[in-house]
Amino acid sequence: MSNSRTIKQDAQESVKSSSRAPEGMAGLAKGLAVIEAFDIRHPQLTVTDAAQRTNTSRAAARRCLLTLVELGYLTHDNGNFRPTPRMLRLSGAYLDTAPLPQLAQPQLTEARDALDESVSLAVLEDGWALFVARAEATRIVSTGVRVGAKLPAHNSATGRVLLAGLTDTQLDDYLRQCNLQTRTPQTLTEIDAVRERILAARESGMAYTDEEIELGMLSIAVPVRNARGETVAAMSVSASTARTTLHDLQKAAVPVLNEYAERLGRLL
């Protein structure tokens, strides 16, 4: 599903909830929807963009944007609004206090050292794989992955692992609403092909992408399961096709990822 659709739905639900609950704050809900409208594909927004992505009026979107500028969360130049470093405080509140990123970081660091590749942890959020922790390798890999970044669940290795952990009904609901956008010539664009890849990940306990997110990039992911056997996160590694093949990356990375994913799972 598209991030725009999710933001619109969230904004509408928030406003409805506010009308039902007198203590609710519709303005706050709209402001948060505007904040969530910024992502890797929308690093800057105009008033019109913000209104469309949050399903609010231009006047309401403008008020939210200008308020965020006044508070230091956005900067404004020639009609374009961009997040400032102060925005990191919002994600920091989660990353500094939530147990999953804190517990995961030592495991990611050891996995990174064993593989000499960057290792990440992602959770499923509204049809997206949201990266909540990461251990960077010394070499630079241009995957667009960073803490707080999101990738479409259907065509990312982490996302497919997370979707594999859903029930059949939940998976059917997701695929029914899924917007299969093409990112590279290798991106799967047929629902049946995506479903087959997700079910294969459920069966094998591993998912991969081969230049489906970015040309020249490979990715491998495995599930992190808690004590009840539920998939709560995905641990992944990415590498360049200039340095390795999918077969070699899978052979080297899967045992290491499984080891540290199991260690993390025992803590949850």
Phi, psi and omega in degrees: 000152182282150179295327179300317180298316182297316180297317179298316180297316180298318181295317180296317180294323180294318180293320178298317180297322181294324180290333179276329183250111183303330182280354179289162181235098181298323180297320178296318179300318179293320179297318178294324177297321177295318178301316181290346180289339176280131175206188186298331179268349180228068182289345176217151183224145167269174177300317180298316178302311182299319179296317181292318184285342180248359179058042176239172178287160177298324180296316180293318179297319180297317179298317179297314181297315181292326176295318179293327174296314181299325181277353176092007181274338179229157170242156189230128181206120176052042176085357180252137178250134180228147177292149174256169178303337179300335180300335180297337179299328182292314177288329180298328179299324177281311186296329182278342186240335182288139184290327185298306178300322180295316180290329185283328190305313178298324179291319178296320181296316180292321177296319177300315181295325180289327184260341188057037176222154177293136182237137186232162175233133181227153174236163180271126178220111176053042177083009179239150171271111183260123182275122186247349178202153183199143173242114186277139172275167181290326178284148182268126177239120183274087179246354184074006181271128175205166178297129183096347179283157179230143174235148178302131185296324188290332182238024173241150181297316179298317181297320181293323175297317180292319178294328178296337179278354178281163172287165179300320179296316179296320179295317178299318179297318179297311184294331179295328182259356188293137177255102186278086180274139180278125177254325176218170176299342181270353182296133176287130184238006178250131182303317182298321179292320178295315179300316180300319181291322179292316179294327176294323178293322177297320183287317186269342183076024181203143175231158180216161167228143182235088180062028180273333178266318181211134179299135180088002183240137176246154178212142177232139179219149176228157181280150168253117183248140178278187184297338179270003179082011181275139176283114183252345182196173176229135177254132188219162175223145178235150180208160181275142176294344178287341183251338185204170175252165179299319180299313182292321179295317179298316181297321182278322192271323187301313179299322181290313179299318179298319180300312184280333173293322178292320177300315180295319181299327180291342179271350187261000000 
